[in-house]
Amino acid sequence: MESRDSTISRRHFVGAGAVLGGAALTATSTTAARGDDAATGPIPQVVLGRTGAKVSRMGIGCAYFNREKVTPDDVGATIRRALELGVNYLDTAPAYGTAEEKMGPTLRDKEVRDKVFLVTKTPDATYEGTWKSLRHSLKMLQTDHVDLVHLHNFGDSNIWGDDKLVFGDKGAMGALREAKKEGLVRFIGASGHLHPSRFHAAMDSGEIDVLMNAVNFIVRHNYDFEHKVWSRARHMNLGLVAMKVLGGAKGSDAGFKMDDKHYDQAVRYALSIPGLAVAVIGVDGVAELEKAAAAVAAYKPFSPEEEQELARLGLQLAASPEWKTAYGDPLT
């Protein structure tokens, strides 16, 4: 697990981008966009499990790009600033409203596209629905391929409960297999924040390269993807990506975000999980990006005393009505 100098101040960190900016966006490489070359910047790079792709330890959760106040120019500025800081992992989805469309004008620039590891999702278990979703995402994102496609919210058995359909030739995986052969998709994953047991079916398929699940120091006490799912996933060398690092959200703009006083603790907890590659943190602009990146760059492991205190706090909050079933019943 990488550690960074905890003495980096947020003021110094933000200022460092002025020096890094030119180099980050002038050197182009056809592999960098594919996550195969380390980016320049204070955010460290890691290998995303068996994919072999090099990605930043921090990823941008793009759902908040859907907010009405966020313009395509704002999105472009955020993505370019992210690259200056060494952040190349962008996580979006059709379900995030206008996010993909707002990202498109920036990703159309090959110099930018060649530097990012681009992730989207399919919300449909069927062959036809997945092809429709993928084509729409490619059109909105203005790109000819994505690096990773997740089966979105795979823990929802109402959508993904028929494993025979999902993983058969007439299901979502049938479409994604074809998309891989055509060069439209590089890797396949499964994402979700409820019903951990469902993700063993995804791993059983042998076709999943990456898992993205809700993990934070609060929901570890009721959902516990860290042990229920990821202990096995590590043995399979799957890429592990954390979402809901700061508590996530019920909807696009509200939900179970933890108090700001726990911000650094939440980021440190995610980065301390064994085998974690990327911590995805939702941002809607440059200011939130820089705040998150500063916390990631300053990461240091917890002391035993800090671990005990965080476990106590997390257990207390997990028992509260707000958090007990934050993302749905964790046991079914």
Helices and strands as residue ranges (DSSP letters): H 10-26, G 32-34, E 45-47, G 49-51, E 54-56, E 58-61, G 62-66, H 72-84, E 89-91, G 94-96, H 99-107, H 110-113, E 117-122, H 127-141, E 146-151, H 157-160, H 163-166, H 172-181, E 185-192, H 198-204, E 210-214, G 219-221, H 225-228, H 230-235, E 239-243, G 260-262, H 263-272, E 276-282, H 286-297, H 304-318, H 321-324
